[in-house]
Amino acid sequence: MKHFFRGALVVLIITIALWLLWGKYSDFLTIGMRPPVGTQKLNTMEKDGVPDFQLTDLEGKSYSLTSFKDKIVILSFWASWCDPCIEEFPTLIKLVDFFQGRVILLAVSADRTKEDLISFLKPYGGIKSKSLANVVILWDKERKVAEEYGTEALPESYVLGKDLKIIRKVAGSEDWFSPAAIQMFHQILNEQQK
């Protein structure tokens, strides 16, 4: 009888151990099936729209993202010390100029000083330049807005529809004034008019 109880106890312990291990293993499998946090955040922004924010420009004027609703917006996270950002910035300006106010560039800078930003904009004619007519330079010194969007590397841009939902995300430098990009924005503008 002693052997029976010992055997039953061993079977019970093994059963409990296997049950606990199976629970941990099934949790592991389930986690592997969920998309990464960044992808989950991006999926939410595509479906529900991007988070609103409040930032100031270099003259201290405050802007919120919702004030650009009903426009096609390129929300670009960049910095003057970022070589790929410097490379793509002129193509962004050419694109928004080409579309004459139907596409707006919100250039959210992660620069540490205002002087760096002002210095960077001098070749473009400065803050109030006509070449920057459809560009709003915003300052995210602490990178809080970039963090909220899940942006870790610069440059990173989001093309937003008139409903402020993501149409496209671009990580890294891109030629925004290429024939393919111009065609894409024509298509976006046509679809958003419906």
N, C-alpha and C positions, 0 to 999 in steps of 0.2 A: 504494500500500500504506500510505503514511503516513496518508493521509486515512481509510483504513479503520480503522486503530488509533485515530486521534483520534476518529472517529465512535463507535467501540465504547466508548472511554473516556467520552465525553460521555453516551452512553446508560446506561452502568453507573453513573456519578455521579448522573444524574437518577433512575434506578431506586432507588438507595440513599436518596437524599433523599426521594423519594416514600414509600418504605417507612417511613422514620423519622417523617415527618410523619403518615402513616396511624396509626402506633403511638400517637403523642401524641394524635391526634384521637379514636381509639377509647378511650383512657384518659379523655379529657374526657367522652365520651358515657357511659361506664360510671359515672363519678363522679356525673354528673347523675341517674343512675337509682337510686343508693343514697339512702336517706332521710338527713336531717340527723342529726348525732351525738345531739342531744337526743331525736329520735324513736327512734333505735336503742336508746338507753338505756331509754326508756319501754317499748318493745316487749319488751326483755329482762326488765324488772321485772314486766310483765304475765304473761309466760310462766314465769319462774323465781322470782319473788318479789323483794321489795325488799331492799336491803342492810341488814344488822343494824347497829346502832350502840350506843354506850354514852355516855349523857349524865347529868348530875346535875340535880336539881331545885334550888329556891332554898334548901333546907335542907341540901344536900350529899348527899342520898340518890341513889345511882346506879341508873339504869334502863337496860335493854337493850330493844330493840324485841321480841325474841323472848319476853320475859316477858309480852307481851300476845297471844301466839298463842292462838287459839281465842276471840278477841273480834273484833268488828267495830271497826276503829280508823279514826279520822280523824286523819291525820298532817298537822298544819297548821304551815307555816313563816310566821312573822309577826314583828312588832316593835311596841313601844308608840309609836314615832314615825311609824308608817305609817298614814295616814288611812283607807285602805280596810280595813286590818286592824282598826282601832278600830271601824269601821262594822259589820263582819261578826262580831266576837267575841261580842257578846251573843246572836246567833242560833245560834252554835255551842253555847254553854252551854245555851240553851233546848232545842236538839235532843237533846243527850246527857242532860239531865235528863228529858226526855220519855220516853226509852227506858230509864231507870232501871238503868243499868249494863250493858245489852246492847250499847251503843255507847260507846266510850271516846274522848275527845279527848286526843291528845298534842300540846300546843301548844309548838312548838319556837321559842323566841325568839332573834332576832338582836340583841337590845339589847346595848349596850356595858357598862352598869352594872347591878348587882343592884338598886340604889336605884330606877332607872327602872322595873324590873319590879314591884317591891313597890308603888311609887306607882300604877302602872297597875291593880293588882289591888285596891286599897283600896275602890273603889266596889262591887266584887263581894264584899266581906266579908273580903278578905285571903286569904293562902295556905291557911289551914285552914278556909275557909268551907264551909258545907254546899252552897252554890250551885256550888261547884267540886268536888263529891264525885266526879264522873266525868271530871274534868279533871286531867291531869298537866302542869304547866308545867315544861318543860325548857329549859336554857340552852345555846345554841350560839353563844357569844360570837364565836368566830372564823369562824363560818359554814361549818365543814368538812363537817358532815352535809348542810346545804343544798346545798353544792357537789357532794357525792357523788350527790345526787339530781338534779342538773342544775337546781336552783332558782336563778334569777337575779333575779327580781322578786318582791316580796311584795304581798299574801299569795299563797301557793300551797299547795294541800292535795291530799292523796291519800287516797282511801277504800280501805281495805285489807280484804280478806276474812280469814276465820279462818286461812287458810293464808299470810297476809301477802303475797298477790299483789294487784296493783293492780286494783281494780274500776273506778275512775274517778279522773281527775285534774281539778282545778279550778284554773285560773289566774285570779287576780283575785278581787274581792269577790263574795260570793254570799249570798243570804238562805237560810240553812241551816234555817230553821224555817218555810219556806213549805209549803203543802199538797203541792206536787209533791215537795219534798225528803223530807217525812215519809213519803209513799207510797213513794218510792224506797228508803228505809231499811227500811220494812216488807217490801218485796219482797226486798231483800238478806238480811234476817234469815230470811225464809221459805226462800229458796234455800239459804242456808248451813246450815240445819237438816237438809237431806237428806243 
